[in-house]
Amino acid sequence: MSLEPRDEGDHADWMEGKELTPIEETYLTVLLWLDKRLRIVDYLEILESLYYKVNMQLPKSHTEQYNLDNKFWYWYPLYALGSFSTIAYIVAALSGALLGFYYAPATTGDPTAAYGSITMIMTELNFGFMLRSLHRWSAQVMTAAVFLHMLRVYFTGAYKEPRELNWVLGIVLISLTMVFGYTGYLLPWDQLSYWAGQIGVEMSLSIPFIGEWVAQLLFGGFALGQATLMRMYILHVFLLPFVVTSLIAVHIGIVWMQGIAEPH
């Protein structure tokens, strides 16, 4: 497609002989003003052309290839678990970002500082109780949805060729989901969090040969403290969101390219 400059006459021809409402006229005026400077229309046409070229090369499902009318399985609830888990992840991410404005991952000086910030969110912050509950329940819904999604993929044979790579990626994602849940479970720094962290230390130490190194790396030592909480906070807020979001994008991209696997 050519990106040669157009003159004002080309723009004027777009609206010639058409009766436009004030909203339409304002929209087209702004669009033409931006198009003259940023070539928006040309690049939108290129993207549209590229989309249709790629879409025509995508593998079609059995029902699409043979124009079958029976597509009831498309609406089977278990086939929405992937989308459901993605939506739950987005809700957890947004609510968690808002919680980050008020949470204090600190135990130095005041061992109850982290727990105190959670208490403040739950009791003093406007809509804080709802915000934390939304984050907690969306995370639990995501975990359950991902687990059920993996079961559906396994029992319908959707992990077989040519989707084995996406199956392995799904296993990585559900593992990272468990890590997400564990690191978030420790952040309130209450009794449940403390002893869950202590169990994590003992499990790390039970690993042959590298147990002590793993405990030092993940928990900052053999006893829980500020280093432990800070590591969990960095993993939960900074590292895992970027890794998981990237892998989800790749996972969905592969599904889009391969199509939805029909039940065997």
N, C-alpha and C positions, 0 to 999 in steps of 0.2 A: 504494500500500500504506500502511495506517495504521501510525503509530508511537506509538499511544497506549500508556500504561503498562499492564503486566500485573501481576496480583497473584500472591501465592505459590501460590494455588490452581491457576493455569494451569501453573505449573512442576511442581507435585505431580502433576497429571494426566498429565504426560509419562511418568512412571515407574510409574504406578499399574498394578498387575496384571502387571508384567513381572519376571521373574527375571534379575537382572543379576549378572555376574561382578564381583569387586572392582575390576578395571581399568575396566570399563564404568561402574560406579557412581562411581568417582573422576573419570573423564573427564566424565560428565554433571554431577556436582556442581560441578566447576570451570567448565564451560561455562555452567551456569545462574547461578553466582555472577557471572561476567563479563558474561553477557547482561543481568542485572538492572541493571548499572551502565553498560554500554557499548552495549547494544542490538545485540549481535553478530548474533544470529539474524535479526533484521529486516533488517539491512543485507546479510547474506549472501543472503537471499531476494530482495532487490532486485537484487543483482548477478547472481544466477542468472536472474531474469526478464529482465534487460537483455541478458544473453548470448544467450538463446534468441531474443529479438526481433531482435537484430542478425544472428545466425546464419541466421535464416530469410530475411533479405534479401540474403544473399551470393549472387553469381552461381555457378551450379553448372556443373561441367564437362560435357562432352558425354556421358561415360559415366554420370555421376550423373543428368543430366537425362532420359536415355532408358533408365535402368536396365539398362545393358549389363553383361554378366557379364565381358567381357574387359577387365580392368583391369591386365593384366600390366605396362603401361608405368609404372604407379605405382611398381613395385619395380625399375625399370631403374636400374642403379648410377649413371649419369650424372645422374639426378634427385636424388641425395643430396649432390651436390657443394656446394650452398648451405649445407645443414645442416652438412656436414663442415668447411667453411671457418669457419663460426660457432663450432663446437666448438674448432677449432684456435686461433681468436682468443681464446676464453675461457681456454684453457690458457696461451697466451702472455701474456695479461694478468695472470693470477694468478701465474705464475712470475716475470714481470717485476717485479711488486709486491714479491715476496720478495727478488729481487736488489737492489732499490732500497735495502734496509736496509743493504747492505754496500758498494755501489758509491760511489766518490768521484769526482765529475766535476771534477777539479782538475788544473791543470798549473802554476799559480803556485808558485814556490819549488822545487817538485820536478816536473820535466816528466814523470816516470814515475809520478806518484801515481795517475792513473786506471788505467793498465796494472797498477800494483802491486795495486790493489784487485781487479782481475780475477784476477790470479795468486793472491791470497789466497783468493778464492772457490773457485778451481779446485783448490788444493792444501791449504789449511788448514781451510776450513769443512766441517763435517760435511754430507755429501750435496751439497756445493757443485758438484762436477763434474756430478752428475746434474741439479741444478737449472738450471745454465746450459745444459747440453745440451738439457734439456727445453724451455727457452725458445727456444733457437736452432732446434731442429728443428720445433717447433710453428709458429714464424714462417715457416719455409721451406715447411712443409706448407700453411699458410694461403695463402701466395703462389701456390703451384702449384694449389691447389684453386680459388682465386678465378679464376685464368687459365683453367682448364679449364671452370669454371662459365660464364664469359663465352662461351667457344667453344660450349658446349652450347646456351646461350640463342640465340646467333646462328644456328647451323646447324639448329635446330629451329623457327626463326621466332618464338620467344617474345618478341622485342623489338617485334613489330608491335602495332598498335592493339588493345586499349586500354592496352597495357603499355609504351608508349614512354617515359613518364615514369620508370618504374622502371628501364628500360634506361639512361637517362642517369644516374640515381642510381647504378647499378652501375658505370658508367664512372668516376664520381667516386670511388667506393669503391676500385676497383682502382688508381686513381692515388694515392690516399692510402695504399694498401697499399705501393706502391713507395716513397713518402716515408717510411713507417714503417720499411721495410727499410733505406733509405739512412741515416737518422738513427741507427738502432741499429747499423749497420755501423761508424759512426765512434766510437761510445762506448768501445770497448776502447783506442783511442788507441795502437795498435801501428803497424807500418810499413804494413800493408794499409790501415788506417783513415786514416793520414796522407795517403797518396797518393791514396786515394779522395776525401778532402776536397779535395786540391789539384786534382784533376780537376773537382770540383764548382765550385771557384772559377773555373777557366778557362772552364768552360761558362757560368757566370753572366756573366763578362766578355764573352763572345762574343754576348750578346743585344744587338741594336741599340738605341741611345739610352739604355736603362735598365740596361745591364749592370753598370756600376759601382755603381749604387744597389742592385741586387739582391744583388751580392756583399757590400756593406756590411751589408745587412739580414740575410741568411741566414748569412754566415760571419764577420761582425764585421770585415771588412777584406779586403785582398788577400793577406794571409799568415795561415796558420793559427796559432791560439794559444788562450789561455784563453777568449776571447770566442767562438771557434768551437765549442769543446767545450760551453760552457754553453748556447749556442743550440741545439745538437743535443739536449742533455739535456732542455731545457725543451720542445722540440717533441715529443720521443719519449715523455716521461713525463707531461707535464702537458697540453699542447694536443691532440695527436693522439688520445689515448685517449678524451677526452670527445667530440670531433667525430665520430670513427669510430663509437663506440658509439651516439651519437644517430642517425647516418645508417643504421646497421644496423637499429636499432629501427624507423625509418620504412620502410626497405626491406622488412623482414619483415612489417610491418603492411600494406603495400600488397599483398604476395603473399597474405596471409591474407584480405584483402577481395576480391581479384580471383580467387583460386583459382589452382591450378597450371596453367600453360599446357601443353596436350597437344601431343605432336609432330605437326607438320603433314605 
